[in-house]
Amino acid sequence: MKVTADREVCIGSGNCVLAAPQVFDQDEDVGLVVLLGPEIASENATAVRDAVAHCPSSALRIVED
């Protein structure tokens, strides 16, 4: 499983960081999403799915292997 983040669509709400801090962060300049790595470990899959589901701007996408 992989995840992508569209920084052009991101509004910096931080929901992704709250749901999966081991996968997402926010940049210090404008608060937009930063992927800590596109490959998702199996133990983080549920948290990432939650982050994608709760992204208010739909900036996150899951790419199944």
BELSULPE-V362828 format. One record per residue. N is the residue number from 1. RES is the residue in three letters. PHI is phi in degrees with one decimal (none if undefined). Layout:
# BELSULPE-V362828
n=N res=RES phi=PHI
n=N res=RES phi=PHI
This chain:
# BELSULPE-V362828
n=1 res=MET phi=none
n=2 res=LYS phi=-128.6
n=3 res=VAL phi=-131.2
n=4 res=THR phi=-121.5
n=5 res=ALA phi=-133.6
n=6 res=ASP phi=-97.8
n=7 res=ARG phi=-69.2
n=8 res=GLU phi=-72.2
n=9 res=VAL phi=-100.0
n=10 res=CYS phi=-57.0
n=11 res=ILE phi=-110.3
n=12 res=GLY phi=75.3
n=13 res=SER phi=-69.1
n=14 res=GLY phi=83.9
n=15 res=ASN phi=-58.7
n=16 res=CYS phi=-65.0
n=17 res=VAL phi=-66.5
n=18 res=LEU phi=-66.0
n=19 res=ALA phi=-77.3
n=20 res=ALA phi=-144.6
n=21 res=PRO phi=-65.3
n=22 res=GLN phi=-79.5
n=23 res=VAL phi=-118.7
n=24 res=PHE phi=-120.6
n=25 res=ASP phi=-143.3
n=26 res=GLN phi=-124.5
n=27 res=ASP phi=-71.1
n=28 res=GLU phi=-78.5
n=29 res=ASP phi=-74.9
n=30 res=VAL phi=-125.0
n=31 res=GLY phi=81.8
n=32 res=LEU phi=-78.5
n=33 res=VAL phi=-59.5
n=34 res=VAL phi=-130.5
n=35 res=LEU phi=-81.2
n=36 res=LEU phi=-81.2
n=37 res=GLY phi=172.2
n=38 res=PRO phi=-74.5
n=39 res=GLU phi=-79.6
n=40 res=ILE phi=-106.4
n=41 res=ALA phi=-67.7
n=42 res=SER phi=-57.4
n=43 res=GLU phi=-71.3
n=44 res=ASN phi=-102.6
n=45 res=ALA phi=-59.2
n=46 res=THR phi=-64.5
n=47 res=ALA phi=-64.8
n=48 res=VAL phi=-67.4
n=49 res=ARG phi=-60.2
n=50 res=ASP phi=-64.8
n=51 res=ALA phi=-61.9
n=52 res=VAL phi=-63.3
n=53 res=ALA phi=-65.3
n=54 res=HIS phi=-103.8
n=55 res=CYS phi=-73.2
n=56 res=PRO phi=-68.2
n=57 res=SER phi=-106.0
n=58 res=SER phi=57.1
n=59 res=ALA phi=-81.8
n=60 res=LEU phi=-105.6
n=61 res=ARG phi=-138.9
n=62 res=ILE phi=-95.0
n=63 res=VAL phi=-117.3
n=64 res=GLU phi=-75.2
n=65 res=ASP phi=-69.7
